Amino acid sequence: MSTQLDTNRIPAILVINSGSSSIKFAVFDDSDLSELVKGQIDGIGSHASFKVKSPDQRIQEAITWPLELAPQDHSAALKIILDWLHHDLSHIQILAVGHRVVHGGPKYFEPVLINDAVIHELESFYALAPLHEPHNIAGIKAAREVFGDVPQIACFDTAFHRSQSFINDTYALPRAFYEEGVRRYGFHGLSYEYINSYVQQYLPAYFGKKTVVAHLGNGASLCAIEHGHAVATTMGFSPLDGIPMGSRSGQVDPGVLLYLMQYKQWDAQGISDLLYKESGLKGLSGGLSNDMRTLEASSAIEAKEAISYFVQHVQQEILSLAAVMQGLGVVIFTGGIGENSIFIRGQVMQGLQWVGVEVDERANLGDAAILSTTSSKIICLRIATNEELMIAKHTHNLSTALLTCSVDA
Ligand code: ADP
């Protein structure tokens, strides 16, 4: 916590979201948390490319490297980002770095200052999120190398769901499994937390009501929120459960997996690839695409069936979460599909007419936040999520609190 303030530069927060072959980043002004730039390096280890955009979507940088010059690991990619910030954003000073971490295990229900012990503990969660956690930690290690003693804060996608009751947090397995960590952790928590705080701040008339947020992107889940707290969610122990996703299966009878193992001799890797990479919209559309835009544009029967399956499962889960809350006042659409697909939102809402949703068709076609009519018993909203801003807020709050403590001490 010894960062020396340079009064000639704008104090800023850097947010890092490190995936398997990409690092997304965003820089926020620490004084008002306005976004300064956002960018990403994709294709780390192969044909990497680098793109930076300003908040008005102007491209500030776009590079595609030949293979021999491309960054080969997260550390090299992060150094490129930092060099770019030094040269092209030399008027900023990074005060703290916020990291998205997919899994906080049973312990972490709020953001935490990263140190060696925290990293060690997060490494023990690799088995809980093998496709995400190692890359998140690679990003943290690379950032620590590059930024020295600048405080680094971990923000967890599972944290928001830690308010779930035992009943909504467990499976009906022997209790010892719950104790050892086999729980319904839930994911997309930073998105749900952002949406929740957005409603509280900008749409307070709807805050605190029995709400289902549908985060519909490539990864997709839904979350029941009541009185501003998470009650239940569709993803569980892993980000595979719940509704079908781009290439993830969503809920499958575990008996299917036993069948694959016992009668077809599939091993764990084969089943993992099937469930994470070959299923969902991609699998149902006969391999056509995991991308909703492509499916909507297709006339193939398989594409239409994939969309119907997706829509029906979103409807089912909205009502299942309503049953958990014993009521439903607000449905909120977010994520790439939820924010942008007029068709999917329209289909989902039409299928909920019988429980009291009245769709405002014109609002659904435009940019409006409120998609239901004034007489609708259930309010439907569309809100763009901003997980990076949520991480920036947490990072600002925790690093400021830590600084205050160290000054007081
Ligand atoms: P991720 O989980 O990778 O963050 P996103 O939230 O970016 O995913 O959502 C990606 C999904 O959103 C893709 O299926 C994409 O086709 C879909 N999408 C984006 N824009 C539209 C649109 N205008 N209409 C339909 N689907 C869209």
Residues whose N, C-alpha, C, O or C-beta is under 5 A from the ligand:
A	BS01	ADP	L216 G217 N218 G219 N290 D291 M292 R293 G335 G336 I337 N340 S341
